[in-house]
Amino acid sequence: MTMPFLSIDWTLVVQLINTGILFLLLSKFLFKPVKAMIDSREAEVSKMYEDASAAKEQADRLQAEYAASISGAKEEANQIVKDAQKRAQMRSDEILTDAQTKASAMMTKAEEEIAREKKKAVNEIKDEISDLAVMIATKVVGKDLNTQDHEQLIQEFIDGAGDLSWKE
């Protein structure tokens, strides 16, 4: 008895063996190199992603450093401006104080000069008045006064004239 379902066809066996040999050959010469190439490309892509990630991190770090540097530079510039303003204010105060001191000294000197000139003018007027008083007294009395009488008349006249105020 033969079984029709299990009949072995040698062509089928040969085809199976050929398929197995073809699979082994393809596996050795095609699948392994293709798999190696795919693994290599996958490694390259992974390395590219890692490099890009590292570059992004470095860029972020450099950006943060740049921002900190800019902030520091702005603070330093503000401090320089404040220091310059302080120095300018101090110099301005020094100049004003010096000018006030010089003006005060000039006023004091002017007042002293005015007082000296006033005293000089008063003395000149006293001398002229005393000369006029002597001349008038000589003409009125008709005689020369002695030194003592002369001094007494001058003093009386000056005392009387000292009460008058000068108008400018």
C-alpha positions as protocol buffer text, in pm:
chain_id: "A"
residue {
  index: 1
  type: MET
  ca { x: 0 y: 0 z: 0 }
}
residue {
  index: 2
  type: THR
  ca { x: 108 y: 330 z: -83 }
}
residue {
  index: 3
  type: MET
  ca { x: 13 y: 639 z: 74 }
}
residue {
  index: 4
  type: PRO
  ca { x: -73 y: 902 z: -158 }
}
residue {
  index: 5
  type: PHE
  ca { x: -24 y: 1182 z: 88 }
}
residue {
  index: 6
  type: LEU
  ca { x: 331 y: 1099 z: 174 }
}
residue {
  index: 7
  type: SER
  ca { x: 478 y: 1053 z: -153 }
}
residue {
  index: 8
  type: ILE
  ca { x: 819 y: 1197 z: -173 }
}
residue {
  index: 9
  type: ASP
  ca { x: 909 y: 1368 z: -481 }
}
residue {
  index: 10
  type: TRP
  ca { x: 1282 y: 1391 z: -531 }
}
residue {
  index: 11
  type: THR
  ca { x: 1247 y: 1715 z: -708 }
}
residue {
  index: 12
  type: LEU
  ca { x: 1100 y: 1863 z: -400 }
}
residue {
  index: 13
  type: VAL
  ca { x: 1386 y: 1738 z: -185 }
}
residue {
  index: 14
  type: VAL
  ca { x: 1643 y: 1871 z: -426 }
}
residue {
  index: 15
  type: GLN
  ca { x: 1467 y: 2205 z: -431 }
}
residue {
  index: 16
  type: LEU
  ca { x: 1465 y: 2209 z: -52 }
}
residue {
  index: 17
  type: ILE
  ca { x: 1835 y: 2129 z: -40 }
}
residue {
  index: 18
  type: ASN
  ca { x: 1906 y: 2393 z: -304 }
}
residue {
  index: 19
  type: THR
  ca { x: 1698 y: 2644 z: -109 }
}
residue {
  index: 20
  type: GLY
  ca { x: 1894 y: 2558 z: 209 }
}
residue {
  index: 21
  type: ILE
  ca { x: 2228 y: 2592 z: 30 }
}
residue {
  index: 22
  type: LEU
  ca { x: 2111 y: 2920 z: -127 }
}
residue {
  index: 23
  type: PHE
  ca { x: 2002 y: 3042 z: 217 }
}
residue {
  index: 24
  type: LEU
  ca { x: 2343 y: 2952 z: 365 }
}
residue {
  index: 25
  type: LEU
  ca { x: 2527 y: 3121 z: 77 }
}
residue {
  index: 26
  type: LEU
  ca { x: 2306 y: 3430 z: 95 }
}
residue {
  index: 27
  type: SER
  ca { x: 2344 y: 3433 z: 470 }
}
residue {
  index: 28
  type: LYS
  ca { x: 2724 y: 3419 z: 448 }
}
residue {
  index: 29
  type: PHE
  ca { x: 2779 y: 3647 z: 152 }
}
residue {
  index: 30
  type: LEU
  ca { x: 2478 y: 3877 z: 157 }
}
residue {
  index: 31
  type: PHE
  ca { x: 2302 y: 3893 z: 495 }
}
residue {
  index: 32
  type: LYS
  ca { x: 2616 y: 3926 z: 709 }
}
residue {
  index: 33
  type: PRO
  ca { x: 2771 y: 4207 z: 500 }
}
residue {
  index: 34
  type: VAL
  ca { x: 2436 y: 4384 z: 471 }
}
residue {
  index: 35
  type: LYS
  ca { x: 2380 y: 4343 z: 847 }
}
residue {
  index: 36
  type: ALA
  ca { x: 2734 y: 4471 z: 912 }
}
residue {
  index: 37
  type: MET
  ca { x: 2670 y: 4767 z: 683 }
}
residue {
  index: 38
  type: ILE
  ca { x: 2337 y: 4843 z: 854 }
}
residue {
  index: 39
  type: ASP
  ca { x: 2503 y: 4815 z: 1199 }
}
residue {
  index: 40
  type: SER
  ca { x: 2784 y: 5044 z: 1080 }
}
residue {
  index: 41
  type: ARG
  ca { x: 2535 y: 5298 z: 948 }
}
residue {
  index: 42
  type: GLU
  ca { x: 2332 y: 5274 z: 1269 }
}
residue {
  index: 43
  type: ALA
  ca { x: 2650 y: 5339 z: 1469 }
}
residue {
  index: 44
  type: GLU
  ca { x: 2730 y: 5640 z: 1250 }
}
residue {
  index: 45
  type: VAL
  ca { x: 2379 y: 5781 z: 1298 }
}
residue {
  index: 46
  type: SER
  ca { x: 2401 y: 5724 z: 1675 }
}
residue {
  index: 47
  type: LYS
  ca { x: 2739 y: 5898 z: 1682 }
}
residue {
  index: 48
  type: MET
  ca { x: 2595 y: 6188 z: 1481 }
}
residue {
  index: 49
  type: TYR
  ca { x: 2309 y: 6223 z: 1730 }
}
residue {
  index: 50
  type: GLU
  ca { x: 2554 y: 6210 z: 2023 }
}
residue {
  index: 51
  type: ASP
  ca { x: 2780 y: 6470 z: 1855 }
}
residue {
  index: 52
  type: ALA
  ca { x: 2481 y: 6693 z: 1782 }
}
residue {
  index: 53
  type: SER
  ca { x: 2362 y: 6658 z: 2141 }
}
residue {
  index: 54
  type: ALA
  ca { x: 2712 y: 6739 z: 2271 }
}
residue {
  index: 55
  type: ALA
  ca { x: 2736 y: 7037 z: 2035 }
}
residue {
  index: 56
  type: LYS
  ca { x: 2395 y: 7162 z: 2152 }
}
residue {
  index: 57
  type: GLU
  ca { x: 2500 y: 7128 z: 2516 }
}
residue {
  index: 58
  type: GLN
  ca { x: 2824 y: 7314 z: 2444 }
}
residue {
  index: 59
  type: ALA
  ca { x: 2632 y: 7585 z: 2256 }
}
residue {
  index: 60
  type: ASP
  ca { x: 2390 y: 7620 z: 2549 }
}
residue {
  index: 61
  type: ARG
  ca { x: 2683 y: 7640 z: 2792 }
}
residue {
  index: 62
  type: LEU
  ca { x: 2859 y: 7900 z: 2575 }
}
residue {
  index: 63
  type: GLN
  ca { x: 2537 y: 8097 z: 2547 }
}
residue {
  index: 64
  type: ALA
  ca { x: 2500 y: 8097 z: 2926 }
}
residue {
  index: 65
  type: GLU
  ca { x: 2864 y: 8206 z: 2964 }
}
residue {
  index: 66
  type: TYR
  ca { x: 2810 y: 8480 z: 2706 }
}
residue {
  index: 67
  type: ALA
  ca { x: 2497 y: 8600 z: 2884 }
}
residue {
  index: 68
  type: ALA
  ca { x: 2685 y: 8602 z: 3217 }
}
residue {
  index: 69
  type: SER
  ca { x: 2975 y: 8786 z: 3053 }
}
residue {
  index: 70
  type: ILE
  ca { x: 2740 y: 9046 z: 2902 }
}
residue {
  index: 71
  type: SER
  ca { x: 2568 y: 9090 z: 3237 }
}
residue {
  index: 72
  type: GLY
  ca { x: 2904 y: 9132 z: 3408 }
}
residue {
  index: 73
  type: ALA
  ca { x: 3015 y: 9382 z: 3145 }
}
residue {
  index: 74
  type: LYS
  ca { x: 2694 y: 9582 z: 3191 }
}
residue {
  index: 75
  type: GLU
  ca { x: 2741 y: 9586 z: 3568 }
}
residue {
  index: 76
  type: GLU
  ca { x: 3104 y: 9690 z: 3523 }
}
residue {
  index: 77
  type: ALA
  ca { x: 3002 y: 9966 z: 3281 }
}
residue {
  index: 78
  type: ASN
  ca { x: 2737 y: 10089 z: 3528 }
}
residue {
  index: 79
  type: GLN
  ca { x: 2997 y: 10088 z: 3807 }
}
residue {
  index: 80
  type: ILE
  ca { x: 3242 y: 10282 z: 3589 }
}
residue {
  index: 81
  type: VAL
  ca { x: 2972 y: 10540 z: 3511 }
}
residue {
  index: 82
  type: LYS
  ca { x: 2882 y: 10570 z: 3881 }
}
residue {
  index: 83
  type: ASP
  ca { x: 3249 y: 10613 z: 3974 }
}
residue {
  index: 84
  type: ALA
  ca { x: 3295 y: 10876 z: 3704 }
}
residue {
  index: 85
  type: GLN
  ca { x: 2986 y: 11062 z: 3825 }
}
residue {
  index: 86
  type: LYS
  ca { x: 3115 y: 11048 z: 4183 }
}
residue {
  index: 87
  type: ARG
  ca { x: 3455 y: 11181 z: 4077 }
}
residue {
  index: 88
  type: ALA
  ca { x: 3291 y: 11454 z: 3870 }
}
residue {
  index: 89
  type: GLN
  ca { x: 3069 y: 11553 z: 4163 }
}
residue {
  index: 90
  type: MET
  ca { x: 3367 y: 11557 z: 4400 }
}
residue {
  index: 91
  type: ARG
  ca { x: 3566 y: 11768 z: 4153 }
}
residue {
  index: 92
  type: SER
  ca { x: 3268 y: 12001 z: 4110 }
}
residue {
  index: 93
  type: ASP
  ca { x: 3240 y: 12036 z: 4488 }
}
residue {
  index: 94
  type: GLU
  ca { x: 3614 y: 12107 z: 4511 }
}
residue {
  index: 95
  type: ILE
  ca { x: 3589 y: 12372 z: 4239 }
}
residue {
  index: 96
  type: LEU
  ca { x: 3287 y: 12535 z: 4408 }
}
residue {
  index: 97
  type: THR
  ca { x: 3456 y: 12530 z: 4748 }
}
residue {
  index: 98
  type: ASP
  ca { x: 3773 y: 12677 z: 4599 }
}
residue {
  index: 99
  type: ALA
  ca { x: 3574 y: 12944 z: 4417 }
}
residue {
  index: 100
  type: GLN
  ca { x: 3381 y: 13029 z: 4734 }
}
residue {
  index: 101
  type: THR
  ca { x: 3705 y: 13049 z: 4932 }
}
residue {
  index: 102
  type: LYS
  ca { x: 3862 y: 13275 z: 4671 }
}
residue {
  index: 103
  type: ALA
  ca { x: 3550 y: 13491 z: 4652 }
}
residue {
  index: 104
  type: SER
  ca { x: 3543 y: 13519 z: 5030 }
}
residue {
  index: 105
  type: ALA
  ca { x: 3910 y: 13614 z: 5037 }
}
residue {
  index: 106
  type: MET
  ca { x: 3852 y: 13872 z: 4764 }
}
residue {
  index: 107
  type: MET
  ca { x: 3555 y: 14016 z: 4956 }
}
residue {
  index: 108
  type: THR
  ca { x: 3760 y: 14037 z: 5274 }
}
residue {
  index: 109
  type: LYS
  ca { x: 4047 y: 14201 z: 5087 }
}
residue {
  index: 110
  type: ALA
  ca { x: 3806 y: 14445 z: 4920 }
}
residue {
  index: 111
  type: GLU
  ca { x: 3646 y: 14532 z: 5253 }
}
residue {
  index: 112
  type: GLU
  ca { x: 3989 y: 14589 z: 5406 }
}
residue {
  index: 113
  type: GLU
  ca { x: 4087 y: 14808 z: 5110 }
}
residue {
  index: 114
  type: ILE
  ca { x: 3762 y: 15004 z: 5142 }
}
residue {
  index: 115
  type: ALA
  ca { x: 3822 y: 15053 z: 5515 }
}
residue {
  index: 116
  type: ARG
  ca { x: 4179 y: 15170 z: 5447 }
}
residue {
  index: 117
  type: GLU
  ca { x: 4066 y: 15409 z: 5174 }
}
residue {
  index: 118
  type: LYS
  ca { x: 3785 y: 15539 z: 5395 }
}
residue {
  index: 119
  type: LYS
  ca { x: 4026 y: 15595 z: 5682 }
}
residue {
  index: 120
  type: LYS
  ca { x: 4271 y: 15765 z: 5447 }
}
residue {
  index: 121
  type: ALA
  ca { x: 3995 y: 15989 z: 5308 }
}
residue {
  index: 122
  type: VAL
  ca { x: 3876 y: 16077 z: 5660 }
}
residue {
  index: 123
  type: ASN
  ca { x: 4233 y: 16164 z: 5763 }
}
residue {
  index: 124
  type: GLU
  ca { x: 4280 y: 16378 z: 5452 }
}
residue {
  index: 125
  type: ILE
  ca { x: 3951 y: 16555 z: 5521 }
}
residue {
  index: 126
  type: LYS
  ca { x: 4051 y: 16608 z: 5884 }
}
residue {
  index: 127
  type: ASP
  ca { x: 4381 y: 16759 z: 5771 }
}
residue {
  index: 128
  type: GLU
  ca { x: 4204 y: 16990 z: 5523 }
}
residue {
  index: 129
  type: ILE
  ca { x: 3943 y: 17086 z: 5782 }
}
residue {
  index: 130
  type: SER
  ca { x: 4207 y: 17162 z: 6040 }
}
residue {
  index: 131
  type: ASP
  ca { x: 4396 y: 17379 z: 5790 }
}
residue {
  index: 132
  type: LEU
  ca { x: 4073 y: 17563 z: 5701 }
}
residue {
  index: 133
  type: ALA
  ca { x: 3981 y: 17601 z: 6067 }
}
residue {
  index: 134
  type: VAL
  ca { x: 4318 y: 17754 z: 6142 }
}
residue {
  index: 135
  type: MET
  ca { x: 4285 y: 17995 z: 5851 }
}
residue {
  index: 136
  type: ILE
  ca { x: 3933 y: 18093 z: 5950 }
}
residue {
  index: 137
  type: ALA
  ca { x: 4027 y: 18128 z: 6315 }
}
residue {
  index: 138
  type: THR
  ca { x: 4324 y: 18343 z: 6223 }
}
residue {
  index: 139
  type: LYS
  ca { x: 4109 y: 18572 z: 6016 }
}
residue {
  index: 140
  type: VAL
  ca { x: 3828 y: 18583 z: 6272 }
}
residue {
  index: 141
  type: VAL
  ca { x: 4044 y: 18635 z: 6572 }
}
residue {
  index: 142
  type: GLY
  ca { x: 4296 y: 18833 z: 6383 }
}
residue {
  index: 143
  type: LYS
  ca { x: 4589 y: 18677 z: 6546 }
}
residue {
  index: 144
  type: ASP
  ca { x: 4786 y: 18358 z: 6526 }
}
residue {
  index: 145
  type: LEU
  ca { x: 4682 y: 18081 z: 6755 }
}
residue {
  index: 146
  type: ASN
  ca { x: 4935 y: 17895 z: 6956 }
}
residue {
  index: 147
  type: THR
  ca { x: 4969 y: 17521 z: 6916 }
}
residue {
  index: 148
  type: GLN
  ca { x: 4754 y: 17440 z: 7217 }
}
residue {
  index: 149
  type: ASP
  ca { x: 4468 y: 17665 z: 7108 }
}
residue {
  index: 150
  type: HIS
  ca { x: 4500 y: 17529 z: 6757 }
}
residue {
  index: 151
  type: GLU
  ca { x: 4474 y: 17164 z: 6875 }
}
residue {
  index: 152
  type: GLN
  ca { x: 4176 y: 17246 z: 7095 }
}
residue {
  index: 153
  type: LEU
  ca { x: 3985 y: 17413 z: 6810 }
}
residue {
  index: 154
  type: ILE
  ca { x: 4061 y: 17125 z: 6576 }
}
residue {
  index: 155
  type: GLN
  ca { x: 3943 y: 16870 z: 6829 }
}
residue {
  index: 156
  type: GLU
  ca { x: 3619 y: 17058 z: 6893 }
}
residue {
  index: 157
  type: PHE
  ca { x: 3554 y: 17086 z: 6521 }
}
residue {
  index: 158
  type: ILE
  ca { x: 3628 y: 16717 z: 6462 }
}
residue {
  index: 159
  type: ASP
  ca { x: 3405 y: 16614 z: 6749 }
}
residue {
  index: 160
  type: GLY
  ca { x: 3126 y: 16825 z: 6600 }
}
residue {
  index: 161
  type: ALA
  ca { x: 3194 y: 16698 z: 6246 }
}
residue {
  index: 162
  type: GLY
  ca { x: 3213 y: 16333 z: 6363 }
}
residue {
  index: 163
  type: ASP
  ca { x: 2840 y: 16343 z: 6441 }
}
residue {
  index: 164
  type: LEU
  ca { x: 2757 y: 16413 z: 6076 }
}
residue {
  index: 165
  type: SER
  ca { x: 2712 y: 16111 z: 5851 }
}
residue {
  index: 166
  type: TRP
  ca { x: 2853 y: 16103 z: 5502 }
}
residue {
  index: 167
  type: LYS
  ca { x: 2615 y: 16048 z: 5216 }
}
residue {
  index: 168
  type: GLU
  ca { x: 2736 y: 15850 z: 4922 }
}
